[in-house]
C-alpha cells in the first residue's frame, strides 16, 4: 500500500495530526483539510486513493462532501462520526461511504480500516470479465454496465455485485457478503449490506422496487437471479 494517497479531513487539528502520523508510518502520502470546501477541492485536484472524512465540518458538512463526490468519483470514503445511532451511520452509507469509524477512535484501528478498504479494491485474480444477460462487469478495469449504460459504482458496490454475479442462483448470507466486500475483520452491523444492496439496486435495476437482478431471499440473504425477468 506504500505510496497510496490518503486525504484526511477533520476540523480538529490534533486529530488530523494523529491520524497523519499513523498513516505516514504505514507508508501513505497524506493530504489534509480542515473544512468541507477545502476537502472537496483537494479531492478533485489531488485524486487521493482514499478519503477519511469527518461528518461535522465547517463550510460544508461531510455528508454534503460525500454526496458531491459520489456524483463525480468512486474514491473510497471512510466516515468519521461522533454520532452513534444506526440511522446516522446508515445516512453516510446511503450516500456512498464505504465504511465508518465512530469517535472517539483508536488511530491504530483507523489505520487498519484504511488498509482493509484499500485491500478490497478490485484487482484480485479472477475472470477479467463476466456477462449475465445485459449486465457486464470488467474486473481489471473496474467497469460495470447494463445494456451498454455505464454504472457509476462505489468500490463496495462493485465488489458486492462481483461476488453475486460470479455465482448466479447462490444465496449469500449477509455475513458472507460482509466478509467478501468489507473484510472478515469488519466490526459494523449487518444492515450495512442492506444499504449497499439498496444503493446498488437504484443504479442497476430498471425498477428497484421489483428487482430482476438481485433478489432478496427472506431470512437467508441475497442472490443474483439466474433468470433476469420482471417476475
Number of C-alpha atoms within 10 A of each C-alpha: 11 11 12 14 19 25 23 24 29 25 16 13 12 10 15 19 14 14 22 22 15 17 24 16 12 16 13 19 17 20 18 20 21 19 22 26 17 16 24 20 12 17 21 13 9 13 15 19 19 23 26 25 29 27 24 18 21 13 11 16 16 27 23 17 22 26 15 13 18 19 11 11 15 20 20 25 27 25 23 24 20 14 14 11 8 11 10 14 21 18 13 25 23 19 20 29 28 25 22 22 23 15 12 9 13 13 16 13 12 20 18 16 21 21 15 16 20 16 14 17 17 17 12 11 8 10 11 13 16 16 14 17 12 11 19 21 23 16 20 14 11 18 15 23 17 18 9 10 12 14 17 19 22 23 23 27 23 23 21 20 25 23 18 21 23 17 14 16 16 15 18 19 16 18 14 15 21 23 12 16 23 25 16 13 11 13 12 14 11 13 13 19 24 16 18 23 20 16 19 23 22 14 16 24 15 14 12 16 10 14 19 20 26 25 19 17 12 7 7 11 18 22 22 24 21 17 13 16 10 10 7
